């Protein structure tokens, strides 16, 4: 080829992938330099001029992000093009992190050879043209020293244009602007118009119009920046909001630098604007998620603390089994809620999870519609069902093969009514004391959910009725023969 070859650095810890990149890129006719680790890549960079760096994101010891950060810290490599290769799904936050580290593009795996070659070729050509332009600029600067003042002015404008172009390339997706401090003339590039939501054809760039697009609470930032430059400040950076003509509010970060004449007077201010709205939203989502996780963790810990504090048993083993059973019930409903992103849980799934440890065959009959429970209701009802199943398996209908259990539920006027009916088990006698099972069930259903728990200790088997409001309203139960005081312990005496 008739052009001067440039060096392309390939960084990956897997030899097979490096070989694949070499095969894909060899037709470009450039010099391919290989590095099998981040540290080896740094050694190559210190010895060799590199046009483009192709680096794998996931590497041991020093990953792609860390390597990019170290490269950008060196003045020689602040404008070197870096392309990340990632074999995993890259989120918007990861992309933003990569661009902040200096990446100019991402290439997903599997690599499409034509796409990779095209990207590398563009940046190699850009590097070559930039070097040629730098050489031409040096030659031009040597000549203009002996020419007229008019030619010197033209050369200065060309240099300023080159600086703006280089800034846009290095910064990526952003807007750049220029303000003639003396004449008051403004210049915006396409990115600047796009960020502010206006078009060059309909929007005249002047201080009044620009101020009109700033958020009212951030207008003072513009005044403060002008005052700082008048005091001698040469660089300024701030975050601010803009209000687009359609009413949308966007967050931006702006940086500006002043150019001064021989007397130190400001003659021009240039800068860039970056739209950071998505980053701000991501930070808000992270903060919200952290608060939500903290809230749920505290709730779960409070429930576990109550279980440990209130559980009673005559033996250590019985105590451990009781606590483990209740905490496992809490963990099961937590899993169900997590799968739904904490939107709620199906009642039938709660019952199925409690049935899972038992091999009961046709001893249990379930009947009822699909009912979606709110997270707090699901957690509370899951613990109540656990107590009913545990006691039935120990002392009631589920403790013998002849026993039967029917669970029916229905919803009317936002009130869930669940009937638990046992039969065919050991003879039932009304308990004389109240234990943790009854206390927790009553407290959860009645106090926490505003419902009612009612028990009928029939000789042929327990009949329990739970009324749970699906909205936080206190349910009213029809009078009957149920023990509404709920003072009996969920235990039976067989006979």
C-alpha positions in Angstrom: 0.0 0.0 0.0 1.2 3.6 -0.7 0.5 5.0 2.8 2.8 5.0 5.8 1.9 2.0 8.1 0.7 2.7 11.6 0.9 0.4 14.7 -2.2 -1.2 16.0 -2.0 -2.8 19.5 -4.1 -5.9 20.1 -4.5 -6.7 23.9 -6.1 -10.0 25.0 -5.1 -12.7 27.5 -6.3 -15.5 25.2 -3.9 -16.5 22.3 -6.7 -17.9 20.2 -8.5 -14.6 20.2 -5.3 -12.7 19.4 -4.7 -14.9 16.4 -8.3 -14.4 15.2 -7.8 -10.6 15.4 -4.6 -10.9 13.4 -6.3 -12.9 10.7 -9.1 -10.4 10.5 -6.9 -7.3 10.4 -4.0 -8.4 8.3 -5.6 -7.2 5.1 -5.4 -3.6 6.3 -1.7 -3.6 5.7 -0.8 -2.1 9.1 1.7 -3.2 11.8 -0.1 -5.4 14.3 1.5 -5.4 17.8 0.5 -8.2 20.2 0.2 -7.9 24.0 -1.2 -10.8 26.1 -1.8 -8.8 29.3 -2.5 -5.2 30.5 1.1 -4.8 31.9 2.6 -6.0 28.6 0.5 -3.5 26.7 1.8 -0.7 28.9 5.4 -1.7 28.2 4.7 -1.7 24.5 3.1 1.8 24.7 6.1 3.3 26.4 8.4 2.0 23.5 6.1 2.3 20.4 3.9 4.9 18.8 0.4 3.3 18.7 -2.5 4.5 16.5 -5.3 2.3 17.7 -5.7 0.0 20.8 -8.0 -3.0 20.6 -8.5 -4.3 24.1 -10.6 -7.0 25.8 -12.7 -5.8 28.7 -12.4 -8.9 30.8 -8.8 -9.8 31.6 -7.2 -11.2 34.8 -5.1 -9.0 37.0 -5.7 -5.8 35.0 -9.0 -5.5 33.1 -9.8 -3.3 30.1 -11.3 -0.5 32.2 -8.3 -0.3 34.5 -5.9 -0.5 31.6 -7.7 2.4 29.8 -7.6 4.5 33.0 -3.8 4.0 33.2 -3.3 4.8 29.5 -5.3 8.0 29.7 -3.2 9.2 32.7 -0.1 9.4 30.4 0.0 12.7 28.4 1.2 10.9 25.3 -1.8 8.7 25.1 -4.7 11.0 26.0 -6.0 11.0 22.4 -5.1 7.5 21.4 -8.1 5.7 20.1 -9.2 2.7 22.2 -11.8 0.1 21.2 -13.2 -2.3 23.8 -14.2 -5.9 22.9 -16.8 -7.4 25.3 -18.1 -11.0 25.3 -20.8 -10.1 27.9 -24.0 -8.0 27.7 -22.9 -4.3 28.2 -25.3 -2.1 30.1 -25.6 1.7 29.6 -23.7 2.2 32.9 -20.8 0.0 31.6 -20.8 1.9 28.3 -20.7 5.2 30.1 -17.8 4.0 32.3 -16.0 2.8 29.2 -16.4 6.2 27.5 -15.3 8.0 30.6 -12.2 5.9 30.6 -11.5 7.0 27.0 -13.0 4.3 24.8 -14.2 5.5 21.4 -16.3 2.4 20.6 -17.5 -1.0 21.7 -17.3 -4.3 19.6 -19.5 -7.2 20.9 -18.5 -10.8 20.6 -18.9 -12.7 18.3 -16.8 -10.2 16.3 -18.0 -9.4 12.7 -14.8 -9.2 10.7 -16.0 -6.6 8.3 -17.3 -4.4 11.1 -14.0 -4.7 13.1 -11.9 -4.0 10.0 -14.0 -0.9 9.1 -13.7 0.5 12.7 -10.0 0.0 12.9 -9.4 1.4 9.4 -11.3 4.6 10.3 -9.2 5.3 13.4 -6.0 4.3 11.7 -6.7 6.7 8.9 -7.7 9.4 11.4 -4.4 8.9 13.2 -2.5 9.1 9.9 -4.3 12.2 8.8 -3.8 13.8 12.2 -0.1 13.1 12.1 0.1 14.6 8.6 -1.9 17.6 9.6 0.4 18.1 12.6 3.4 18.1 10.3 1.7 20.5 7.9 0.9 22.8 10.8 4.5 22.9 11.9 5.6 23.8 8.4 2.9 26.4 8.1 3.9 28.0 11.4 7.5 28.3 10.2 6.3 30.1 7.0 3.8 32.4 8.6 6.5 33.9 10.8 7.9 35.6 7.7 4.6 36.6 6.2 2.2 39.4 6.7 -0.2 40.1 9.6 -3.1 39.0 7.4 -1.6 35.6 6.8 -0.9 35.3 10.6 -4.6 35.9 11.3 -5.7 33.3 8.8 -3.2 30.8 10.4 -4.6 31.5 13.8 -8.2 30.8 12.7 -7.1 27.5 11.1 -5.4 26.5 14.4 -8.5 27.3 16.4 -10.6 25.3 14.1 -8.2 22.3 14.5 -8.3 22.6 18.2 -12.1 22.5 18.2 -12.1 19.4 15.9 -9.6 17.6 18.1 -11.6 18.4 21.2 -14.8 17.0 19.6 -13.0 13.8 18.6 -11.5 13.2 22.0 -14.7 14.0 23.9 -17.1 11.8 21.9 -20.8 12.5 21.8 -21.0 16.1 23.0 -21.4 19.6 21.8 -18.7 22.3 21.4 -19.0 26.0 21.3 -16.9 29.2 20.9 -17.6 32.7 22.2 -15.7 35.7 20.9 -15.4 37.8 24.1 -14.7 41.0 22.1 -17.4 41.0 19.4 -19.9 38.8 21.3 -20.2 36.4 18.4 -21.1 32.7 19.2 -20.4 29.5 17.3 -22.2 26.2 18.1 -21.5 22.9 16.5 -24.2 20.4 15.6 -23.9 18.5 18.9 -24.6 21.7 20.9 -27.8 22.4 19.0 -28.9 18.8 19.5 -28.3 18.9 23.3 -30.4 22.1 23.6 -33.1 20.7 21.4 -33.0 23.6 18.8 -32.0 23.8 15.2 -29.5 26.1 13.5 -32.1 27.4 11.1 -34.5 28.6 13.8 -32.3 29.5 16.7 -30.0 32.5 16.9 -27.2 31.9 19.4 -26.8 35.0 21.6 -26.6 35.5 25.4 -30.3 36.2 25.8 -31.5 33.2 23.8 -29.1 30.9 25.6 -30.1 32.1 29.0 -33.7 31.5 28.1 -33.0 27.8 27.7 -31.3 27.5 31.1 -33.2 26.2 34.1 -34.3 29.3 36.2 -32.5 27.9 39.2 -29.2 27.6 37.2 -29.1 30.9 35.4 -26.7 32.2 38.1 -24.2 29.6 37.0 -23.7 31.5 33.7 -23.4 34.9 35.5 -20.8 33.3 37.9 -18.8 31.9 35.0 -18.6 35.3 33.3 -17.6 37.0 36.5 -14.8 34.4 37.1 -13.3 34.9 33.7 -13.3 38.7 34.3 -11.4 38.1 37.5 -8.7 36.2 35.6 -9.9 32.6 35.8 -8.8 30.6 32.8 -10.9 27.5 33.1 -14.4 26.8 34.6 -16.6 23.7 35.0 -20.1 23.3 36.3 -23.2 21.1 36.2 -26.5 22.8 35.1 -29.9 22.0 33.7 -31.5 23.2 30.5 -35.2 23.3 29.6 -35.7 22.5 25.9 -38.4 24.2 24.0 -40.6 21.1 24.3 -40.4 21.4 28.1 -38.0 18.5 28.7 -35.4 19.1 31.4 -31.8 17.8 30.7 -28.8 17.7 32.9 -25.5 18.8 31.5 -21.9 19.4 32.5 -20.1 22.3 30.9 -16.4 23.0 30.7 -14.9 26.3 29.4 -11.4 27.7 28.8 -10.4 31.2 28.1 -7.9 32.4 25.5 -6.0 35.7 26.4 -4.0 38.1 24.3 -0.5 39.3 25.1 -1.7 41.7 27.7 -3.6 38.9 29.6 -7.1 40.1 28.5 -9.7 37.5 27.6 -10.4 37.5 23.9 -12.2 34.2 23.4 -13.9 31.5 25.5 -14.3 28.0 24.1 -15.9 24.9 25.7 -17.8 21.7 25.5 -21.2 20.6 26.8 -21.9 17.0 27.8 -25.5 15.7 28.3 -25.3 13.7 31.6 -29.1 13.1 32.0 -28.9 9.3 31.7 -26.1 9.3 34.3 -28.1 11.4 36.7 -31.1 9.1 36.2 -28.9 6.0 36.8 -27.7 7.6 40.0 -31.2 8.3 41.1 -32.2 4.7 40.4 -29.3 3.4 42.3 -30.1 5.5 45.3 -33.7 4.4 45.2 -32.7 0.8 44.9 -30.3 1.1 47.9 -33.1 2.7 50.0 -35.5 -0.1 48.9 -33.0 -2.8 49.7 -32.3 -1.3 53.1 -36.0 -1.0 53.9 -36.7 -4.6 52.9 -33.7 -5.9 54.8 -34.8 -4.2 57.9 -38.3 -5.6 57.6 -36.9 -9.1 57.1 -34.6 -8.8 60.1 -37.4 -7.5 62.2 -39.6 -10.5 61.3 -36.7 -12.9 62.0 -36.0 -11.1 65.3 -39.6 -11.6 66.4 -39.5 -15.3 65.4 -36.4 -15.9 67.5 -37.6 -13.9 70.4 -41.1 -15.4 70.7 -40.5 -19.0 69.8 -40.6 -21.3 72.8 -39.7 -25.0 73.1 -38.8 -27.5 75.9 -35.7 -28.7 74.0 -33.0 -27.0 72.1 -33.5 -29.2 69.0 -37.3 -28.4 69.0 -36.5 -24.7 69.3 -34.0 -24.8 66.4 -36.4 -26.7 64.2 -39.2 -24.3 65.0 -37.1 -21.2 64.3 -35.6 -22.7 61.1 -39.1 -23.7 59.8 -40.4 -20.2 60.3 -37.4 -18.4 58.8 -37.4 -20.8 55.8 -41.1 -19.9 55.2 -40.1 -16.3 55.2 -37.2 -17.1 52.8 -39.6 -18.9 50.4 -42.0 -16.0 50.1 -39.0 -13.7 49.7 -37.9 -15.8 46.7 -41.4 -15.6 45.1 -41.5 -11.8 45.6 -38.0 -11.4 44.2 -39.0 -13.3 41.0 -41.8 -10.8 40.5 -39.5 -7.8 41.2 -41.5 -7.3 44.4 -44.7 -6.6 42.5 -46.6 -9.3 44.5 -47.2 -13.0 44.8 -49.9 -15.5 43.9 -51.7 -17.1 46.8 -51.5 -20.5 45.1 -47.7 -20.3 44.9 -47.5 -19.6 48.6 -49.5 -22.7 49.3 -47.5 -24.8 46.9 -44.3 -23.7 48.5 -45.6 -24.7 52.0 -46.8 -28.1 50.6 -43.4 -28.8 48.9 -41.7 -30.5 52.0 -44.6 -33.0 52.4 -45.5 -36.0 50.3 -49.2 -36.0 50.8 -50.6 -37.4 47.5 -54.4 -36.9 47.4 -54.7 -35.9 51.1 -55.1 -32.2 50.2 -57.7 -30.5 48.0 -57.2 -26.9 46.9 -59.8 -24.7 45.3 -59.9 -21.0 44.6 -59.3 -18.3 41.9 -56.0 -16.6 41.1 -55.3 -14.0 43.8 -52.4 -11.5 43.5 -51.2 -10.4 47.0 -49.2 -7.3 47.8 -45.7 -8.0 49.2 -46.5 -7.2 52.8 -49.7 -9.3 52.7 -47.9 -12.2 51.0 -45.1 -12.2 53.7 -47.6 -12.2 56.6 -50.0 -14.8 55.1 -47.0 -17.1 54.2 -46.0 -17.2 57.9 -49.7 -17.9 58.9 -50.0 -20.8 56.4 -46.7 -22.2 57.7 -48.0 -22.3 61.2 -51.2 -24.1 60.1 -49.3 -26.7 57.9 -46.7 -27.3 60.6 -49.2 -27.9 63.4 -51.4 -30.1 61.1 -48.4 -32.2 60.1 -47.5 -32.7 63.8 -50.9 -33.1 65.5 -53.7 -32.8 63.0 -55.1 -34.3 59.8 -51.7 -34.3 58.0 -50.1 -36.4 60.8 -51.9 -39.6 59.6 -52.5 -41.2 56.2 -56.3 -41.2 56.8 -56.4 -37.4 57.3 -57.7 -35.0 54.8 -57.3 -31.2 54.3 -59.4 -28.9 52.2 -58.2 -25.3 51.5 -60.7 -23.1 49.7 -60.5 -19.4 49.1 -62.5 -16.7 47.4 -62.4 -12.9 46.9 -65.4 -10.5 47.3 -65.2 -6.7 47.6 -61.4 -6.8 48.0 -61.7 -9.3 51.0 -59.9 -12.6 50.7 -61.6 -15.4 52.7 -59.6 -18.6 53.1 -61.2 -21.7 54.8 -58.9 -24.4 56.2 -60.9 -27.6 57.0 -59.3 -30.8 58.4 -61.0 -34.2 58.8 -60.1 -37.8 59.3 -57.2 -37.2 61.6 -56.8 -37.7 65.3 -59.5 -36.6 67.7 -59.3 -32.9 68.3 -59.6 -31.2 71.7 -59.7 -27.5 72.3 -56.2 -26.4 73.5 -55.9 -24.7 76.9 -53.0 -22.4 76.2 -51.8 -20.0 73.5 -48.3 -20.4 72.0 -46.2 -18.7 69.4 -48.2 -20.2 66.5 -51.5 -18.7 67.6 -50.0 -15.4 68.8 -48.1 -14.8 65.6 -51.0 -15.9 63.4 -53.4 -13.6 65.2 -50.9 -10.7 65.3 -50.1 -11.0 61.7 -53.7 -11.4 60.3 -55.5 -9.2 62.7 -53.0 -6.5 63.8 -50.9 -6.2 60.7 -53.4 -6.8 57.9 -56.6 -5.7 59.7 -58.3 -9.1 59.1 -59.6 -11.9 61.3 -58.5 -15.4 62.2 -61.2 -17.7 63.5 -61.0 -21.3 64.9 -63.5 -24.0 65.4 -62.0 -26.9 67.3 -64.3 -29.7 66.1 -63.7 -33.2 67.2 -63.4 -34.5 63.6 -60.8 -31.8 62.7 -59.9 -28.1 62.9 -61.9 -25.6 60.9 -60.1 -22.3 60.5 -61.3 -19.2 58.6 -58.9 -16.4 57.7 -60.3 -13.1 56.4 -57.7 -10.8 54.9 -58.4 -7.4 53.2 -56.5 -7.1 49.9 -56.5 -3.3 50.7 -55.7 -2.0 54.1 -59.3 -1.9 55.4 -60.5 -3.8 58.5 -62.6 -6.8 57.5 -65.9 -7.5 59.2 -66.8 -11.2 59.7 -70.3 -12.6 60.0 -71.1 -14.0 63.4 -70.9 -17.8 63.8 -69.7 -20.5 66.0 -66.0 -19.7 65.5 -63.7 -18.9 68.3 -63.0 -15.2 67.3 -60.8 -14.6 70.3 -58.3 -17.0 68.8 -56.9 -17.7 72.2 -56.3 -21.4 71.6 -52.9 -22.9 70.7 -52.7 -24.5 67.3 -52.1 -27.9 68.8 -54.3 -31.0 69.2 -54.4 -33.8 71.6 -54.9 -37.2 69.9 -57.2 -39.8 71.4 
